[in-house]
Amino acid sequence: MESLRESHMQQRLGRSILLFPFPLQGHINPMLQLANILYSKGFSIIIIHLPFNSPNPLNHPHFTFYSIPDGLLEHEPSSAEIVHLVTVLNIKCFKPFSDGLSQMLLDVKEEPISCIITDVLWYFTQALADSIKLPRIVLPTIDISTFLVLASLPLLREKGYFGTKDFPLEEPVIETPLLKVKDLPEVKTQDPEDFDHYIARTMTESKASSGFIWNTFEELQKDSLTRLCQDFPIPNFTIGKMSAVKCLDRRKRAELRKGLNTGVWMLEREVVKMGFFGLFVVG
């Protein structure tokens, strides 16, 4: 029994991964699901979170949770427009995150941090990751097609697709070949210029990252993934959800499960490789 316990401990020791979810509905759970997958592969998990919409550590006793202040006033989360909230949090969380990360790098020397995985909305973390030569991987919580449209919104606004010109509804959108004009989302914002600046900043910092993790299967979004690789020439890990295959036939389910296992294996291999390189600058 003792040898089994020691073997388990050896599996858990080695590398840590730091995850930073954005505190909005629909953003926290995907990050925690990813954390469970990585934990099952032997990585120790550290979750940095804010007091606002914080996850419950009691539901995840196998993770280490580290809270940082968000600097928000009590009314701000409910009253602020989403783009304003995201921008403010990226500014106010810079120093608390930086200070917390510096402390964690000292605290986890036995299990060095291999990489940071952040929600795509946390664009400020790229500069911090670069400054300490720690890889940052990005987790968007939307699908690839939606992400591509989001990335194109500033250009589409400039081209007049949002109200300044009339386009036939059935006309394909040249900038996003997968969509027609009628498919474009209606973006409601009080300050389009701020929105476009936020999108541009998010995409720039995403391109500078070490890769994307997508909550989908390659087989389901091949065309979008091909376009994504052209616009964002960084690694893409499609790890999907097993629940997504319930409605498919047995043969297709088997193919998608194989794709899931491949995506997780590729991510695991990449993170381990990052960890070995990181030893020289972080450990």
C-alpha angles and dihedrals in degrees: 000000000000092000090052091052091049091048090053091049091050089053091053095047119079116060137022128204122206117213126192115190122192110245098240131108109271094023103073101052096053089052092050091047089053090048090055091052092050092045089054088056092058103265121133111234129222118186118199111198143164128242088245109088091346119184118247110253090202088069091056108036092162092065129076112232124204120186123206127188117258098200092224123148114238094256098042102086093055100037104040123093109247096248091049091048093050092048094047092048092050089055100040096043096052098090098036090050092046092049092046093048092050090053093047092052087059094044099051102048091129089057105029118208108255097191147334120250112197137174109263089245091068095080094156091069093072093070091048092049091049092049092060095033093243116145117243121205119193128223114199111194093209128074123267096256092053091047091054091051090048090052090052098049098096091051092044090052090050090051090054100250093135106065107306095089136028117240126179107258093230094050115114115243105241093206092052106030093186092066141060124217091260090058096059114113121244107241113207112195135142092221115035091180092058090045092053091047090052092049092048092049092048093050094046092052091044091056089052092054128097094250151309129269112208125199091218143072124263090228091060097052107026096141093047092046091052090052091045092054089054094051097035109034096193131105117288122203114196106194101159131186122278089221088066092072100054095098095049128091121264096261093050092045090055091050092050093047088054088051091050093051091047093050093050092045092051091049092047092050092048094049092049089050090050089051094056092050090044092058090077095055105027112022 
